[in-house]
Amino acid sequence: MDDRAGREIVVCLGYPAFQSPAHHERVREIDARYEPIALPVDANHAWITEPPEKPFDEPPPWAVGVAEPRRAVLARTEVLIALQTSKDLMGWCPALRWIQGVGAGVEQFAAAGVRRDQVVVTNASGISAGSMSEFVIGRLLSIWKRHREAERYQQAHRFVRTYGRTFAGSTIGIVGMGHIGTAVAQRARALGARVLGLRRSHRAGATSEFADRSFGTGQLLEMLGLCDAVVIAAPATPDTSHMIDATALSAMKKGAVLVNVARGSLVDETALIDALNSEHIGAAVLDVFETEPLPPENPLWDTPNVYISAHSSVSVDRYMDDVFDLFVDNLGRYARGEALRNQVDMKVLGFG
């Protein structure tokens, strides 16, 4: 990133929420070499509902009417901020050197053929951690305090007591002690829970200030058997695909709750349905799925004690502002040739 002296740097604003004149101006203010350009999309298309995990043909369905100007922008792009991505992104963007992901997950760019010897990838990890941890704690409280049952009795006009269990004293296992996992741990411990944390980088004997006990990936089954609830907050990688399979579910305590706010690929949904139907797993909180949107015919909709949300565990009232603030800070670093914040380990995440 030291060959940019005196030349224009095209910054592609590939996420429509960041294409206002104010966003353009903030980019220009960082460095005179920056030329911000909006990646076109068709007017009035619900692009935001498109799942980001799978690359699409270029142009995507929400930009068919602007295909040529869109390709012209991509051809000049050196810096890209985006959530979704087209297939063969390097073919469309031969000058690409840095991608800022709008979300924490960036596996879609690996699937699009982005090369780690040419491109740096940064993500928005950490920005969503606070609101997502609130979602996790809220769901667990709702299940253990039996809110769903109380609401059903209310609708039936029946005065039936629904005593719940106490959150304090419970053991919460967290798979993936990154930003989200750490935020969940902090809030769970504040409510009196014991926290067990599992992370890929764990070394024998290592401790964590955020967990009462730490585990490595080879100790997954051991940790699962100790938990009243298990929260999945690990990244999607080839190594984590279906890490929560039939064996892992069998290792969990009878009646335990499984929460997945990471990626759908981490959980074997067929095995989970079996575990719920047999009542070995007490409940499942699912915000992410192997196929999104979740098809209407998917049996998860009608499986007992499943709590479904549409990939919306993050609160968005301040999220976009925070993401763009991170991007602007990184633009300054990029212009100065400094290390970027939130740079991901592209080798671990499967980039070629």
Sequence and secondary structure as in RCSB ss.txt:
>XXXX:A:sequence
MDDRAGREIVVCLGYPAFQSPAHHERVREIDARYEPIALPVDANHAWITEPPEKPFDEPPPWAVGVAEPRRAVLA
RTEVLIALQTSKDLMGWCPALRWIQGVGAGVEQFAAAGVRRDQVVVTNASGISAGSMSEFVIGRLLSIWKRHREA
ERYQQAHRFVRTYGRTFAGSTIGIVGMGHIGTAVAQRARALGARVLGLRRSHRAGATSEFADRSFGTGQLLEMLG
LCDAVVIAAPATPDTSHMIDATALSAMKKGAVLVNVARGSLVDETALIDALNSEHIGAAVLDVFETEPLPPENPL
WDTPNVYISAHSSVSVDRYMDDVFDLFVDNLGRYARGEALRNQVDMKVLGFG
>XXXX:A:secstr
    TTS EEEEE SGGG SHHHHHHHHHH TTEEEEE    TT  GGGS SSS B SS GGGGGGHHHHHHHHH
H SEEEESS BSSHHHH TT  EEEESSS  HHHHHTT  TTT EEE  TTTSHHHHHHHHHHHHHHHHTTHHHH
HHHHHTT         STT EEEEE  SHHHHHHHHHHHHTT EEEEE TT  TT  BTTBSEEE GGGHHHHHT
T SEEEE     TTTTT B HHHHHHS TTEEEEE S GGGB HHHHHHHHHTTSEEEEEES  SSSS  TT GG
GGSTTEEE SS  S  TTHHHHHHHHHHHHHHHHHHT   TTB  TTTTT  
